[in-house]
Amino acid sequence: MSSPSANAPRALLAGRVLAFAGIVLVAFSMRAAVAGLSPLIPEISKTYELNTAAIALLGAIAPLSFAAGGIFTPRIEKRIGIERTLILALVLMITGHIVRAISVNWQTLALGTLAALVGMGFANVAMPPAVRKYFPDKVSTMTAIYMSVMSISAFLPALIAVPVAEVVTWRGSLLQWAFFAIIALIPWILEFRSHRKDTSYDAPESSPQVQKIHPWRSPTAWSVGLVLAVSSITGYAMYAWMPVILIDIAGVTPAQSGALLALFAGIGLPLAFVTPGLAKRMGKHVHWLVTISSVFFLVGYLGLLFA
């Protein structure tokens, strides 16, 4: 397999099929633990008790795990390299999915959820450097591909969680995602075992020096951080609570609640293609997009409260 370090443009898969498969398969595994659990809560509650505090804890694990990924992954990646970081992330995902599937109480369910989501947090941070290393001439294309696949991985688990559980029980529905993570692990093991000796990402020599900045002193950094924090908390709150709320107040079935959660997750896919171009056109007025988004959040929440 040829070195991916060449900067000259070439065919997308030329000499890097394993890396392409690995990136796409990891992307497909990166939201399953978040989206595939909450539609199953009514079924899991028939096996052992899941009270309000337990459901709240399960919902809180996701943003905390992704925050931990942002803090620790760069250090881990620098020490052991991109390939081994992704292997570690996938092993954590697989372990978490298995522990959740065999859980006997909400504590073991939470432990498995923590392992799976920490792995996803690691993968979330490691993916951009992996793209830069293996596809330096196709960064935009590969980013669009893996982001699209990641969007699919957000709505598909919610959509099929209950139908699969009706066939193979809720344990089988949770366990299925371990098999996808195992498949994603194979290309990265092969990639690591290949002739490649460079296990860490080295920026091209032509890369400009990054100027040291102080984000804590930047109003823009605070604004962007606040918007991202609120949107993330809102998203993960919906992943944790939307199916339960809909079953409780709207009289929908668990399968219907999963489909509605899938709609919530899937709407981000077309918007991901439209919003960047729209933001670029709006220029200095881009803050109106944040305002409009906030209004949509408000209307949605009021609808859930009063409809």
N, C-alpha and C positions, 0 to 999 in steps of 0.2 A: 504494500500500500504506500503510495507516494506521500511525501510530507505535506501537511496542510499549511505550512508556513509561507508558501509562495503567495505574493500579493497580486500576481497577474490574474485577471478574470479567466475563469474556465467553466466548463459545464458543471452544473450543480452537484451531480453525483460522481464526478470524475475522481476515482480513487478514494472516495470517502463515503461509501454506501453504509458501512457500519456506523459511522458517526451520525449520518442522517437518520438511520433507523433508531439509533439510541436516543437522539434528541426528540424525535417525534414520539417514541414510545414513553419516554419519561414525561413529556408534556401531557400525554393521555392519562397518566397515572397521578397527576399533580393536584387534582381536586376531588378525587373519588371519596376520600375519607371524610371530606367536609359535606359533600352533597348526598352521599349514599346512606347516611345514618338517620337523619331526622324523620324521613317518611316512615321508617321502621319502628319508631319509638312506641306506637300503640301495640305492635306485635311483640316487641321486646318486653313491654310492661306486663304482658301475659305470662312471661317466664319468670321475671323477678321485678321487684318494685323499682320504678324510676320516678322519684318525686320531683317537685319543681326545682329544688336546689340541685339535684343531680343533673337535670336537663340544662340548667343555667351554667353549671360547671363545664359540661360537655361543650356548650357553645362558647365559653370563654377560652377554652384550650386553643382554639384555632388562631385567634389573633396573637395570643401569647407565644405560640409555637413559631409563627411566622416572624414575630419580632426577634425571638431567639435565633432564628435562622439568619436574619440580617446582621446580628451582632457577631455570631461565632463562625459562620461559614467562611468569610474571607480569611480568617486566621487558619482554619482547618485546611482550606484550599491551598494556601501558601505553603503549608507544611507538607501535605501529602499529595497535592496535585488535583487537577480537575477530575480525572477519571476515577481515582479512588474516592474522591468526595461524592461523586454521583453514585458509585457503588455503595458507599456507606448510607447515603440517603435512601436508596432503594431497599437495602437490607432493613433499615428502620421501618420503611413502609410495609414491607412484607411481614415483618414481625408484628407490627401494630395491627394489620388486618387479621392475622391469625389469632392474636390474643383477643381481639374483639369478637371474633367468630366463636371462640370457645369460652367466653366470659360467663361467669356464674353469678355476678352481682354488678352493681353500677360502678364499684371501685375498679374491678378488673376491666370493665368496659372503658372507663376513663383512662386507665393505664395504657391500654391498647390504642386508644384514640390519641393520647399524647405521643406515643412512639411513632405512629403513622404520620401525624401532623408535623412533628419535628423533622422527620425525613422529608416531607414535602417542603418545609421551610428551607432546609438545606438545598434541595433541588431548585427551588425558586430563585435563590441567589446564585447558584452555580451555573444555571443555564446560559445567561448572557456571556460569561467568559468562555463557556464551551463553544458557543456560536462563533465568537471572535477568533478562537483558536483554530477551529476546523473549517470555518467558512469566512475567512477575512475578506474575501471578494464578494460575498453574498450575504452580508450581515442583515440588510433590510429584508431580503427575501426570506431568509431562514427565520428571522424574528417574526415576520408575519405568519409564516407557516406554523411555528410552534405556539404562537399566541392563539391562532385559530383552533388548533388541536386542543389547547388548554381550555378554550371556551366550550368545546364539545365535551371535554371531560368534566365540566361543571354542570351541564344540564342532563347528560345521558344517565349518570348514576341516579339522580333524583327521579328521572322518568321511569326507569326499569326496576328500581329497588323493590317496590311492592309486588309487581307481577312476578319477578324472579322468586321472591320470598314465598309466594303462594304455591310455587312448584317445589322449591328446595328448602323451605323454611327461611327465617330471617338470618340464621347463621350462615347458610349457603349464600344468601344474597350479599352478606358482608365479606365472605371468604372469596368470592369470585374476583375481587379486586386484587387479592394477593397473587393470583395467577397472571394477571396483566403486568403487575410489577416484576414478577419473576421473568416474564418474557422481555421486559425492558432491561433487565439486568444482564442478559446474555450479550448484547452487543458491546456493552461497556467492559465486561470481563475480557472479551476477545480483543477489544481495542487496547486495553491495558497490557495484555499478554503479547501484543504484537511487538514489532521491532522498535517501537517508539520508546525512547529513554527519557524524553523530556516530560515529566509528570506535572509540571506547573505551567501556567500561562505566562509567556514573556511577550510584552508589548513590542510591536515592530520598532526597529531602530529609528524610523522616521517619525514616530509619534511625538507630538509636541510635549514639552514639559508641562505638567499640571500645576497651575498656580495654587498656592496654599490659600484656602479661604476659611472664614469663620462663620459657619451657618448660624450659630447662636446669635450673631449680631445682625443678621439679615432679616428685615421684615418680610421679604419675598419668601425666604426659606420657611419662616414661621407660618406664613399664609398657606404655602403649598403643603407643609407638614400637617397643618390643621385640617385642610380639605381631605387629604389622603387618609388621615386618621378617622375622621367622621364617616367617610364613605366606606372604609374597611369595616369599622364597627357596625355600621348599618347593614352591610352585606352579610357579615357573619351572624348578626342577630337574626336576620331573616332565614339564613340556612338552619339555624338552631330552632327557631320558634314558629316559622310560618306554617309548616304542616300541622303542628299541634294547635295553633290558633285557628286555622281554617276548619279542622275537624271539630273543634269545640264550638265555634260561633257560627259557622256557615253550613254545618251538617254535611260536609263532603266526606267521601270515603277516603281511606288512606291512599289508595291508588290515585284518586283525583287530586289529593293534596300534593302528592309527589309530582304529578303532571304540572300543577300550578307552580310548584317550586322550580321545576325545569323551565317553565316559561320565564320566571324571574331571572334564572341564570342565563338562559339562551338569548334574551333580548340584548345582552351585552355584545354578542357576536357581530350583528350588523352595525351597531353603534361604534364598535371598535374601528370599523373601516371608514365611517362617515365623520366621526368627531375630530380626528387629527387634521383633516383637510379643512373642516369648518373652522377650527380654532386658528389655523394659519391664516385663513381669509379674514377673520375678525380682528386679527392684530392686537392692538392695544385695548380693544373692547372685549377681549376673550373672557373677562370676568363675568360677562353676562351669561356665559354658559354655566358657570358655577351657580349663579343666581337661579337660572331656569331649572337646573338639576335639583337644587334645594327645594324649589316649589313642587317639583314632581315627588320628591321624598315626602313632603308635608301632605300633599293630596293623597298619596298612597297610604300613609299612616292613618290619616283621618278616615279614609275609606275602610281600613281594617277595624278601626275603633267603632264606627257608627253605621256602616252599611248593614 
